[in-house]
Amino acid sequence: MKHVGAAVAEKMMPNLSPLTGEPLDRADAERLAGVLKALADPARLRLLSLIQSSPDGEACVCDLTAPLGLSQPTVSHHLRILTEAQLLEREKRGVWAFYRLVPSAIGAVAELLTPPRKRGGRKTR
């Protein structure tokens, strides 16, 4: 599964950070914007947090509705958006679907938003 997650992160994320000083091309900017849109919702951020902090690192919709205070269809909608953004993986087991984070995708987002370290250490005045 780790190799699958890494391949997904490479496919969905641009190779360059918007903070490197190099301009992103249109396709890379659109892919990154789609992922950031998926993250830019309080309920979806809470879902990621709830799933990651669950004992097995995964959860089904039935585990997530009460903590969020949202209906099952609303939670399913948010999970679908996160899955389409390739931030979550979905595994069907019988009638239940279980969700877990794609660590490489989350790491790729964090890396893209972290400015590169300045070369040569700290500036002196």
N, CA, C and O atoms as CSV, one atom per row, in Angstrom:
chain,resi,resn,atom,element,x,y,z
A,1,MET,N,N,0.809,-1.208,0.000
A,1,MET,CA,C,0.000,0.000,0.000
A,1,MET,C,C,0.850,1.269,0.000
A,1,MET,O,O,0.453,2.267,-0.602
A,2,LYS,N,N,2.016,1.255,0.665
A,2,LYS,CA,C,2.842,2.454,0.722
A,2,LYS,C,C,3.280,2.884,-0.671
A,2,LYS,O,O,3.321,4.077,-0.973
A,3,HIS,N,N,3.609,1.903,-1.528
A,3,HIS,CA,C,4.028,2.232,-2.881
A,3,HIS,C,C,2.890,2.847,-3.674
A,3,HIS,O,O,3.114,3.746,-4.484
A,4,VAL,N,N,1.683,2.379,-3.452
A,4,VAL,CA,C,0.507,2.931,-4.133
A,4,VAL,C,C,0.321,4.376,-3.711
A,4,VAL,O,O,0.095,5.242,-4.556
A,5,GLY,N,N,0.413,4.649,-2.413
A,5,GLY,CA,C,0.250,6.018,-1.907
A,5,GLY,C,C,1.287,6.963,-2.472
A,5,GLY,O,O,0.965,8.100,-2.815
A,6,ALA,N,N,2.537,6.509,-2.576
A,6,ALA,CA,C,3.599,7.348,-3.130
A,6,ALA,C,C,3.335,7.653,-4.601
A,6,ALA,O,O,3.548,8.778,-5.053
A,7,ALA,N,N,2.874,6.657,-5.342
A,7,ALA,CA,C,2.565,6.867,-6.755
A,7,ALA,C,C,1.421,7.853,-6.921
A,7,ALA,O,O,1.440,8.684,-7.829
A,8,VAL,N,N,0.430,7.766,-6.051
A,8,VAL,CA,C,-0.705,8.688,-6.095
A,8,VAL,C,C,-0.227,10.109,-5.820
A,8,VAL,O,O,-0.626,11.042,-6.517
A,9,ALA,N,N,0.622,10.281,-4.813
A,9,ALA,CA,C,1.120,11.616,-4.464
A,9,ALA,C,C,1.913,12.211,-5.613
A,9,ALA,O,O,1.780,13.400,-5.904
A,10,GLU,N,N,2.740,11.401,-6.274
A,10,GLU,CA,C,3.512,11.906,-7.399
A,10,GLU,C,C,2.605,12.338,-8.543
A,10,GLU,O,O,2.869,13.339,-9.208
A,11,LYS,N,N,1.528,11.577,-8.770
A,11,LYS,CA,C,0.610,11.864,-9.873
A,11,LYS,C,C,-0.189,13.136,-9.620
A,11,LYS,O,O,-0.428,13.910,-10.548
A,12,MET,N,N,-0.608,13.364,-8.364
A,12,MET,CA,C,-1.510,14.476,-8.102
A,12,MET,C,C,-0.797,15.780,-7.749
A,12,MET,O,O,-1.402,16.849,-7.827
A,13,MET,N,N,0.472,15.712,-7.365
A,13,MET,CA,C,1.176,16.897,-6.922
A,13,MET,C,C,2.157,17.386,-7.976
A,13,MET,O,O,2.781,16.579,-8.666
A,14,PRO,N,N,2.298,18.701,-8.105
A,14,PRO,CA,C,3.310,19.219,-9.023
A,14,PRO,C,C,4.704,18.920,-8.474
A,14,PRO,O,O,4.866,18.672,-7.279
A,15,ASN,N,N,5.699,18.943,-9.341
A,15,ASN,CA,C,7.066,18.691,-8.918
A,15,ASN,C,C,7.679,19.891,-8.209
A,15,ASN,O,O,8.627,19.744,-7.437
A,16,LEU,N,N,7.147,21.063,-8.468
A,16,LEU,CA,C,7.694,22.278,-7.889
A,16,LEU,C,C,6.736,22.889,-6.886
A,16,LEU,O,O,5.519,22.825,-7.056
A,17,SER,N,N,7.283,23.470,-5.861
A,17,SER,CA,C,6.479,24.207,-4.899
A,17,SER,C,C,6.213,25.604,-5.440
A,17,SER,O,O,7.065,26.171,-6.123
A,18,PRO,N,N,5.050,26.167,-5.146
A,18,PRO,CA,C,4.812,27.550,-5.560
A,18,PRO,C,C,5.723,28.511,-4.798
A,18,PRO,O,O,5.784,29.697,-5.124
A,19,LEU,N,N,6.425,28.009,-3.795
A,19,LEU,CA,C,7.290,28.849,-2.978
A,19,LEU,C,C,8.757,28.767,-3.379
A,19,LEU,O,O,9.599,29.364,-2.709
A,20,THR,N,N,9.094,28.045,-4.454
A,20,THR,CA,C,10.494,27.898,-4.845
A,20,THR,C,C,10.986,29.050,-5.698
A,20,THR,O,O,12.185,29.162,-5.952
A,21,GLY,N,N,10.095,29.897,-6.139
A,21,GLY,CA,C,10.493,30.977,-7.029
A,21,GLY,C,C,10.277,30.613,-8.485
A,21,GLY,O,O,10.378,31.473,-9.361
A,22,GLU,N,N,9.981,29.348,-8.755
A,22,GLU,CA,C,9.697,28.888,-10.118
A,22,GLU,C,C,8.187,28.929,-10.321
A,22,GLU,O,O,7.445,28.478,-9.448
A,23,PRO,N,N,7.721,29.446,-11.428
A,23,PRO,CA,C,6.269,29.468,-11.651
A,23,PRO,C,C,5.724,28.071,-11.933
A,23,PRO,O,O,6.359,27.266,-12.614
A,24,LEU,N,N,4.547,27.802,-11.402
A,24,LEU,CA,C,3.850,26.548,-11.687
A,24,LEU,C,C,3.185,26.652,-13.051
A,24,LEU,O,O,2.713,27.720,-13.440
A,25,ASP,N,N,3.152,25.544,-13.769
A,25,ASP,CA,C,2.383,25.586,-15.007
A,25,ASP,C,C,0.903,25.426,-14.656
A,25,ASP,O,O,0.560,25.098,-13.521
A,26,ARG,N,N,0.053,25.655,-15.615
A,26,ARG,CA,C,-1.395,25.667,-15.379
A,26,ARG,C,C,-1.907,24.330,-14.812
A,26,ARG,O,O,-2.682,24.318,-13.856
A,27,ALA,N,N,-1.476,23.216,-15.399
A,27,ALA,CA,C,-1.961,21.901,-14.962
A,27,ALA,C,C,-1.546,21.621,-13.515
A,27,ALA,O,O,-2.350,21.133,-12.721
A,28,ASP,N,N,-0.292,21.932,-13.174
A,28,ASP,CA,C,0.170,21.719,-11.798
A,28,ASP,C,C,-0.588,22.610,-10.821
A,28,ASP,O,O,-0.953,22.171,-9.731
A,29,ALA,N,N,-0.823,23.859,-11.210
A,29,ALA,CA,C,-1.558,24.779,-10.341
A,29,ALA,C,C,-2.996,24.296,-10.127
A,29,ALA,O,O,-3.529,24.408,-9.023
A,30,GLU,N,N,-3.620,23.762,-11.173
A,30,GLU,CA,C,-4.991,23.261,-11.044
A,30,GLU,C,C,-5.054,22.030,-10.143
A,30,GLU,O,O,-5.979,21.897,-9.341
A,31,ARG,N,N,-4.065,21.117,-10.270
A,31,ARG,CA,C,-4.043,19.928,-9.403
A,31,ARG,C,C,-3.853,20.335,-7.947
A,31,ARG,O,O,-4.560,19.846,-7.065
A,32,LEU,N,N,-2.909,21.222,-7.696
A,32,LEU,CA,C,-2.656,21.662,-6.320
A,32,LEU,C,C,-3.865,22.410,-5.762
A,32,LEU,O,O,-4.225,22.218,-4.600
A,33,ALA,N,N,-4.490,23.251,-6.565
A,33,ALA,CA,C,-5.672,23.979,-6.109
A,33,ALA,C,C,-6.804,23.029,-5.748
A,33,ALA,O,O,-7.520,23.265,-4.775
A,34,GLY,N,N,-6.977,21.962,-6.515
A,34,GLY,CA,C,-8.015,20.972,-6.210
A,34,GLY,C,C,-7.784,20.313,-4.858
A,34,GLY,O,O,-8.726,20.112,-4.092
A,35,VAL,N,N,-6.541,19.979,-4.567
A,35,VAL,CA,C,-6.215,19.364,-3.276
A,35,VAL,C,C,-6.440,20.372,-2.150
A,35,VAL,O,O,-7.012,20.036,-1.113
A,36,LEU,N,N,-5.990,21.596,-2.360
A,36,LEU,CA,C,-6.156,22.617,-1.320
A,36,LEU,C,C,-7.629,22.948,-1.094
A,36,LEU,O,O,-8.029,23.219,0.039
A,37,LYS,N,N,-8.438,22.931,-2.146
A,37,LYS,CA,C,-9.885,23.134,-1.982
A,37,LYS,C,C,-10.487,22.029,-1.120
A,37,LYS,O,O,-11.342,22.284,-0.271
A,38,ALA,N,N,-10.034,20.813,-1.347
A,38,ALA,CA,C,-10.547,19.687,-0.549
A,38,ALA,C,C,-10.184,19.867,0.922
A,38,ALA,O,O,-10.954,19.483,1.803
A,39,LEU,N,N,-9.034,20.441,1.186
A,39,LEU,CA,C,-8.594,20.645,2.568
A,39,LEU,C,C,-9.225,21.876,3.214
A,39,LEU,O,O,-9.256,21.982,4.440
A,40,ALA,N,N,-9.722,22.794,2.412
A,40,ALA,CA,C,-10.185,24.093,2.903
A,40,ALA,C,C,-11.615,24.054,3.430
A,40,ALA,O,O,-12.431,24.908,3.084
A,41,ASP,N,N,-11.911,23.085,4.249
A,41,ASP,CA,C,-13.236,22.978,4.847
A,41,ASP,C,C,-13.055,22.427,6.256
A,41,ASP,O,O,-12.387,21.408,6.434
A,42,PRO,N,N,-13.635,23.077,7.259
A,42,PRO,CA,C,-13.448,22.612,8.644
A,42,PRO,C,C,-13.896,21.169,8.882
A,42,PRO,O,O,-13.238,20.432,9.617
A,43,ALA,N,N,-15.001,20.764,8.273
A,43,ALA,CA,C,-15.479,19.391,8.476
A,43,ALA,C,C,-14.493,18.388,7.885
A,43,ALA,O,O,-14.250,17.335,8.474
A,44,ARG,N,N,-13.924,18.711,6.722
A,44,ARG,CA,C,-12.977,17.785,6.097
A,44,ARG,C,C,-11.663,17.731,6.874
A,44,ARG,O,O,-11.054,16.667,6.985
A,45,LEU,N,N,-11.231,18.849,7.404
A,45,LEU,CA,C,-10.031,18.832,8.254
A,45,LEU,C,C,-10.270,17.988,9.500
A,45,LEU,O,O,-9.395,17.236,9.929
A,46,ARG,N,N,-11.456,18.118,10.075
A,46,ARG,CA,C,-11.795,17.289,11.247
A,46,ARG,C,C,-11.860,15.825,10.870
A,46,ARG,O,O,-11.421,14.974,11.643
A,47,LEU,N,N,-12.396,15.508,9.699
A,47,LEU,CA,C,-12.444,14.121,9.257
A,47,LEU,C,C,-11.038,13.525,9.158
A,47,LEU,O,O,-10.794,12.414,9.629
A,48,LEU,N,N,-10.122,14.267,8.546
A,48,LEU,CA,C,-8.744,13.780,8.455
A,48,LEU,C,C,-8.172,13.527,9.837
A,48,LEU,O,O,-7.503,12.520,10.067
A,49,SER,N,N,-8.434,14.436,10.749
A,49,SER,CA,C,-7.934,14.311,12.119
A,49,SER,C,C,-8.558,13.115,12.831
A,49,SER,O,O,-7.858,12.357,13.502
A,50,LEU,N,N,-9.852,12.945,12.689
A,50,LEU,CA,C,-10.540,11.825,13.335
A,50,LEU,C,C,-10.064,10.477,12.789
A,50,LEU,O,O,-9.867,9.527,13.548
A,51,ILE,N,N,-9.884,10.402,11.482
A,51,ILE,CA,C,-9.436,9.146,10.877
A,51,ILE,C,C,-8.012,8.831,11.323
A,51,ILE,O,O,-7.717,7.702,11.715
A,52,GLN,N,N,-7.136,9.820,11.264
A,52,GLN,CA,C,-5.741,9.594,11.644
A,52,GLN,C,C,-5.605,9.206,13.106
A,52,GLN,O,O,-4.754,8.387,13.453
A,53,SER,N,N,-6.424,9.776,13.958
A,53,SER,CA,C,-6.297,9.514,15.396
A,53,SER,C,C,-7.065,8.281,15.858
A,53,SER,O,O,-6.981,7.904,17.027
A,54,SER,N,N,-7.814,7.648,14.953
A,54,SER,CA,C,-8.535,6.432,15.353
A,54,SER,C,C,-7.524,5.318,15.622
A,54,SER,O,O,-6.438,5.315,15.042
A,55,PRO,N,N,-7.873,4.374,16.499
A,55,PRO,CA,C,-6.918,3.336,16.927
A,55,PRO,C,C,-6.236,2.580,15.785
A,55,PRO,O,O,-5.040,2.301,15.862
A,56,ASP,N,N,-6.970,2.249,14.740
A,56,ASP,CA,C,-6.385,1.504,13.618
A,56,ASP,C,C,-5.945,2.412,12.476
A,56,ASP,O,O,-5.478,1.924,11.446
A,57,GLY,N,N,-6.087,3.729,12.644
A,57,GLY,CA,C,-5.742,4.655,11.574
A,57,GLY,C,C,-6.730,4.627,10.432
A,57,GLY,O,O,-6.430,5.076,9.326
A,58,GLU,N,N,-7.915,4.096,10.701
A,58,GLU,CA,C,-8.967,4.055,9.687
A,58,GLU,C,C,-10.315,4.137,10.382
A,58,GLU,O,O,-10.431,3.859,11.576
A,59,ALA,N,N,-11.332,4.523,9.622
A,59,ALA,CA,C,-12.671,4.646,10.193
A,59,ALA,C,C,-13.699,4.507,9.081
A,59,ALA,O,O,-13.412,4.753,7.909
A,60,CYS,N,N,-14.914,4.103,9.479
A,60,CYS,CA,C,-16.016,4.065,8.523
A,60,CYS,C,C,-16.951,5.242,8.841
A,60,CYS,O,O,-16.836,5.874,9.891
A,61,VAL,N,N,-17.857,5.516,7.935
A,61,VAL,CA,C,-18.781,6.638,8.098
A,61,VAL,C,C,-19.510,6.544,9.438
A,61,VAL,O,O,-19.731,7.554,10.106
A,62,CYS,N,N,-19.880,5.328,9.820
A,62,CYS,CA,C,-20.637,5.152,11.065
A,62,CYS,C,C,-19.842,5.610,12.293
A,62,CYS,O,O,-20.431,5.950,13.319
A,63,ASP,N,N,-18.506,5.620,12.190
A,63,ASP,CA,C,-17.662,6.083,13.297
A,63,ASP,C,C,-17.493,7.606,13.308
A,63,ASP,O,O,-17.020,8.171,14.293
A,64,LEU,N,N,-17.874,8.257,12.232
A,64,LEU,CA,C,-17.543,9.673,12.060
A,64,LEU,C,C,-18.726,10.623,12.184
A,64,LEU,O,O,-18.528,11.819,12.398
A,65,THR,N,N,-19.935,10.129,12.057
A,65,THR,CA,C,-21.092,11.027,12.072
A,65,THR,C,C,-21.300,11.685,13.429
A,65,THR,O,O,-21.509,12.896,13.500
A,66,ALA,N,N,-21.245,10.910,14.504
A,66,ALA,CA,C,-21.483,11.470,15.846
A,66,ALA,C,C,-20.430,12.501,16.247
A,66,ALA,O,O,-20.799,13.583,16.704
A,67,PRO,N,N,-19.128,12.214,16.095
A,67,PRO,CA,C,-18.137,13.220,16.493
A,67,PRO,C,C,-18.254,14.527,15.709
A,67,PRO,O,O,-17.955,15.598,16.237
A,68,LEU,N,N,-18.688,14.438,14.449
A,68,LEU,CA,C,-18.830,15.644,13.635
A,68,LEU,C,C,-20.173,16.336,13.844
A,68,LEU,O,O,-20.306,17.535,13.598
A,69,GLY,N,N,-21.164,15.575,14.297
A,69,GLY,CA,C,-22.499,16.142,14.448
A,69,GLY,C,C,-23.164,16.405,13.107
A,69,GLY,O,O,-23.995,17.304,12.977
A,70,LEU,N,N,-22.786,15.605,12.104
A,70,LEU,CA,C,-23.345,15.750,10.765
A,70,LEU,C,C,-24.049,14.459,10.375
A,70,LEU,O,O,-23.780,13.398,10.939
A,71,SER,N,N,-24.943,14.557,9.414
A,71,SER,CA,C,-25.669,13.376,8.948
A,71,SER,C,C,-24.745,12.467,8.141
A,71,SER,O,O,-23.696,12.893,7.658
A,72,GLN,N,N,-25.157,11.210,8.005
A,72,GLN,CA,C,-24.365,10.249,7.238
A,72,GLN,C,C,-24.162,10.695,5.786
A,72,GLN,O,O,-23.047,10.585,5.277
A,73,PRO,N,N,-25.199,11.193,5.100
A,73,PRO,CA,C,-24.974,11.633,3.720
A,73,PRO,C,C,-23.980,12.797,3.618
A,73,PRO,O,O,-23.205,12.865,2.664
A,74,THR,N,N,-23.999,13.706,4.591
A,74,THR,CA,C,-23.068,14.833,4.569
A,74,THR,C,C,-21.637,14.359,4.799
A,74,THR,O,O,-20.714,14.803,4.115
A,75,VAL,N,N,-21.455,13.461,5.758
A,75,VAL,CA,C,-20.119,12.913,6.022
A,75,VAL,C,C,-19.628,12.146,4.793
A,75,VAL,O,O,-18.466,12.276,4.408
A,76,SER,N,N,-20.491,11.359,4.185
A,76,SER,CA,C,-20.117,10.615,2.975
A,76,SER,C,C,-19.706,11.558,1.857
A,76,SER,O,O,-18.753,11.276,1.131
A,77,HIS,N,N,-20.401,12.660,1.710
A,77,HIS,CA,C,-20.053,13.667,0.704
A,77,HIS,C,C,-18.642,14.199,0.940
A,77,HIS,O,O,-17.841,14.270,0.007
A,78,HIS,N,N,-18.334,14.571,2.179
A,78,HIS,CA,C,-17.001,15.091,2.505
A,78,HIS,C,C,-15.923,14.023,2.291
A,78,HIS,O,O,-14.835,14.331,1.804
A,79,LEU,N,N,-16.221,12.777,2.650
A,79,LEU,CA,C,-15.264,11.691,2.442
A,79,LEU,C,C,-15.008,11.457,0.952
A,79,LEU,O,O,-13.887,11.155,0.544
A,80,ARG,N,N,-16.059,11.599,0.148
A,80,ARG,CA,C,-15.897,11.444,-1.301
A,80,ARG,C,C,-14.965,12.514,-1.856
A,80,ARG,O,O,-14.107,12.215,-2.686
A,81,ILE,N,N,-15.122,13.751,-1.408
A,81,ILE,CA,C,-14.263,14.841,-1.878
A,81,ILE,C,C,-12.804,14.573,-1.497
A,81,ILE,O,O,-11.902,14.764,-2.313
A,82,LEU,N,N,-12.577,14.133,-0.266
A,82,LEU,CA,C,-11.211,13.844,0.183
A,82,LEU,C,C,-10.623,12.651,-0.567
A,82,LEU,O,O,-9.423,12.614,-0.839
A,83,THR,N,N,-11.468,11.678,-0.900
A,83,THR,CA,C,-10.999,10.517,-1.651
A,83,THR,C,C,-10.682,10.907,-3.090
A,83,THR,O,O,-9.672,10.466,-3.639
A,84,GLU,N,N,-11.527,11.723,-3.707
A,84,GLU,CA,C,-11.279,12.177,-5.083
A,84,GLU,C,C,-10.022,13.036,-5.168
A,84,GLU,O,O,-9.342,13.049,-6.194
A,85,ALA,N,N,-9.714,13.754,-4.087
A,85,ALA,CA,C,-8.486,14.556,-4.032
A,85,ALA,C,C,-7.276,13.675,-3.720
A,85,ALA,O,O,-6.147,14.161,-3.655
A,86,GLN,N,N,-7.518,12.383,-3.528
A,86,GLN,CA,C,-6.505,11.377,-3.271
A,86,GLN,C,C,-5.769,11.598,-1.951
A,86,GLN,O,O,-4.595,11.257,-1.804
A,87,LEU,N,N,-6.503,12.185,-0.991
A,87,LEU,CA,C,-5.973,12.360,0.362
A,87,LEU,C,C,-6.373,11.195,1.251
A,87,LEU,O,O,-5.734,10.940,2.273
A,88,LEU,N,N,-7.442,10.479,0.861
A,88,LEU,CA,C,-7.908,9.297,1.583
A,88,LEU,C,C,-7.974,8.114,0.630
A,88,LEU,O,O,-8.190,8.264,-0.573
A,89,GLU,N,N,-7.781,6.927,1.210
A,89,GLU,CA,C,-8.027,5.684,0.485
A,89,GLU,C,C,-9.300,5.076,1.044
A,89,GLU,O,O,-9.578,5.183,2.239
A,90,ARG,N,N,-10.067,4.443,0.180
A,90,ARG,CA,C,-11.331,3.821,0.566
A,90,ARG,C,C,-11.236,2.329,0.304
A,90,ARG,O,O,-10.824,1.895,-0.772
A,91,GLU,N,N,-11.629,1.546,1.316
A,91,GLU,CA,C,-11.645,0.089,1.156
A,91,GLU,C,C,-13.020,-0.428,1.553
A,91,GLU,O,O,-13.472,-0.211,2.677
A,92,LYS,N,N,-13.670,-1.098,0.644
A,92,LYS,CA,C,-15.008,-1.660,0.882
A,92,LYS,C,C,-14.861,-3.021,1.555
A,92,LYS,O,O,-14.144,-3.897,1.073
A,93,ARG,N,N,-15.561,-3.179,2.688
A,93,ARG,CA,C,-15.601,-4.467,3.403
A,93,ARG,C,C,-17.061,-4.791,3.688
A,93,ARG,O,O,-17.672,-4.224,4.593
A,94,GLY,N,N,-17.599,-5.698,2.915
A,94,GLY,CA,C,-19.016,-6.015,3.052
A,94,GLY,C,C,-19.839,-4.798,2.682
A,94,GLY,O,O,-19.680,-4.247,1.593
A,95,VAL,N,N,-20.722,-4.372,3.583
A,95,VAL,CA,C,-21.556,-3.205,3.313
A,95,VAL,C,C,-20.889,-1.910,3.780
A,95,VAL,O,O,-21.399,-0.824,3.504
A,96,TRP,N,N,-19.759,-2.008,4.483
A,96,TRP,CA,C,-19.086,-0.836,5.037
A,96,TRP,C,C,-17.899,-0.424,4.180
A,96,TRP,O,O,-17.236,-1.259,3.565
A,97,ALA,N,N,-17.645,0.873,4.152
A,97,ALA,CA,C,-16.446,1.412,3.506
A,97,ALA,C,C,-15.580,2.029,4.603
A,97,ALA,O,O,-16.059,2.805,5.430
A,98,PHE,N,N,-14.314,1.673,4.592
A,98,PHE,CA,C,-13.361,2.202,5.569
A,98,PHE,C,C,-12.400,3.141,4.870
A,98,PHE,O,O,-11.989,2.906,3.734
A,99,TYR,N,N,-12.051,4.205,5.566
A,99,TYR,CA,C,-11.198,5.254,5.011
A,99,TYR,C,C,-9.936,5.377,5.846
A,99,TYR,O,O,-9.964,5.260,7.071
A,100,ARG,N,N,-8.814,5.620,5.146
A,100,ARG,CA,C,-7.551,5.908,5.832
A,100,ARG,C,C,-6.793,6.955,5.027
A,100,ARG,O,O,-6.974,7.077,3.816
A,101,LEU,N,N,-5.941,7.707,5.720
A,101,LEU,CA,C,-5.156,8.741,5.070
A,101,LEU,C,C,-4.121,8.133,4.138
A,101,LEU,O,O,-3.636,7.024,4.362
A,102,VAL,N,N,-3.795,8.873,3.095
A,102,VAL,CA,C,-2.674,8.532,2.225
A,102,VAL,C,C,-1.511,9.392,2.732
A,102,VAL,O,O,-1.399,10.562,2.365
A,103,PRO,N,N,-0.646,8.815,3.573
A,103,PRO,CA,C,0.407,9.621,4.206
A,103,PRO,C,C,1.296,10.356,3.207
A,103,PRO,O,O,1.689,11.497,3.449
A,104,SER,N,N,1.610,9.716,2.099
A,104,SER,CA,C,2.486,10.376,1.127
A,104,SER,C,C,1.804,11.597,0.506
A,104,SER,O,O,2.475,12.573,0.171
A,105,ALA,N,N,0.489,11.554,0.351
A,105,ALA,CA,C,-0.227,12.709,-0.207
A,105,ALA,C,C,-0.229,13.867,0.779
A,105,ALA,O,O,-0.015,15.016,0.391
A,106,ILE,N,N,-0.472,13.572,2.052
A,106,ILE,CA,C,-0.447,14.615,3.076
A,106,ILE,C,C,0.956,15.198,3.177
A,106,ILE,O,O,1.124,16.413,3.286
A,107,GLY,N,N,1.961,14.329,3.141
A,107,GLY,CA,C,3.358,14.780,3.193
A,107,GLY,C,C,3.719,15.640,1.986
A,107,GLY,O,O,4.449,16.622,2.117
A,108,ALA,N,N,3.212,15.275,0.817
A,108,ALA,CA,C,3.497,16.041,-0.392
A,108,ALA,C,C,2.898,17.443,-0.304
A,108,ALA,O,O,3.528,18.412,-0.729
A,109,VAL,N,N,1.691,17.559,0.241
A,109,VAL,CA,C,1.075,18.884,0.416
A,109,VAL,C,C,1.924,19.718,1.371
A,109,VAL,O,O,2.215,20.882,1.099
A,110,ALA,N,N,2.314,19.119,2.482
A,110,ALA,CA,C,3.132,19.840,3.465
A,110,ALA,C,C,4.456,20.292,2.853
A,110,ALA,O,O,4.899,21.418,3.079
A,111,GLU,N,N,5.078,19.419,2.088
A,111,GLU,CA,C,6.363,19.758,1.470
A,111,GLU,C,C,6.226,20.892,0.465
A,111,GLU,O,O,7.078,21.779,0.400
A,112,LEU,N,N,5.151,20.862,-0.317
A,112,LEU,CA,C,4.944,21.919,-1.308
A,112,LEU,C,C,4.723,23.278,-0.657
A,112,LEU,O,O,5.046,24.314,-1.239
A,113,LEU,N,N,4.173,23.269,0.547
A,113,LEU,CA,C,3.863,24.536,1.219
A,113,LEU,C,C,4.965,24.972,2.180
A,113,LEU,O,O,4.824,25.988,2.860
A,114,THR,N,N,6.048,24.222,2.243
A,114,THR,CA,C,7.172,24.581,3.099
A,114,THR,C,C,8.223,25.257,2.240
A,114,THR,O,O,8.729,24.655,1.293
A,115,PRO,N,N,8.561,26.511,2.559
A,115,PRO,CA,C,9.582,27.190,1.750
A,115,PRO,C,C,10.915,26.456,1.839
A,115,PRO,O,O,11.260,25.919,2.892
A,116,PRO,N,N,11.661,26.430,0.746
A,116,PRO,CA,C,12.970,25.785,0.801
A,116,PRO,C,C,13.870,26.527,1.789
A,116,PRO,O,O,13.755,27.740,1.963
A,117,ARG,N,N,14.758,25.783,2.425
A,117,ARG,CA,C,15.667,26.410,3.387
A,117,ARG,C,C,16.612,27.344,2.651
A,117,ARG,O,O,17.084,27.058,1.550
A,118,LYS,N,N,16.865,28.451,3.292
A,118,LYS,CA,C,17.784,29.403,2.680
A,118,LYS,C,C,19.181,28.818,2.697
A,118,LYS,O,O,19.628,28.252,3.694
A,119,ARG,N,N,19.858,28.967,1.578
A,119,ARG,CA,C,21.222,28.447,1.481
A,119,ARG,C,C,22.184,29.414,2.150
A,119,ARG,O,O,21.980,30.628,2.123
A,120,GLY,N,N,23.214,28.876,2.740
A,120,GLY,CA,C,24.226,29.717,3.351
A,120,GLY,C,C,23.897,30.131,4.769
A,120,GLY,O,O,24.563,30.998,5.335
A,121,GLY,N,N,22.858,29.510,5.358
A,121,GLY,CA,C,22.527,29.796,6.749
A,121,GLY,C,C,21.829,31.125,6.919
A,121,GLY,O,O,21.188,31.634,5.999
A,122,ARG,N,N,21.966,31.684,8.123
A,122,ARG,CA,C,21.279,32.916,8.476
A,122,ARG,C,C,22.001,34.130,7.927
A,122,ARG,O,O,23.228,34.150,7.833
A,123,LYS,N,N,21.232,35.136,7.566
A,123,LYS,CA,C,21.817,36.388,7.098
A,123,LYS,C,C,22.368,37.156,8.294
A,123,LYS,O,O,21.784,37.147,9.377
A,124,THR,N,N,23.450,37.790,8.089
A,124,THR,CA,C,24.008,38.648,9.134
A,124,THR,C,C,23.764,40.083,8.754
A,124,THR,O,O,23.739,40.437,7.576
A,125,ARG,N,N,23.586,40.898,9.756
A,125,ARG,CA,C,23.306,42.322,9.477
A,125,ARG,C,C,24.555,43.128,9.593
A,125,ARG,O,O,24.526,44.343,9.395
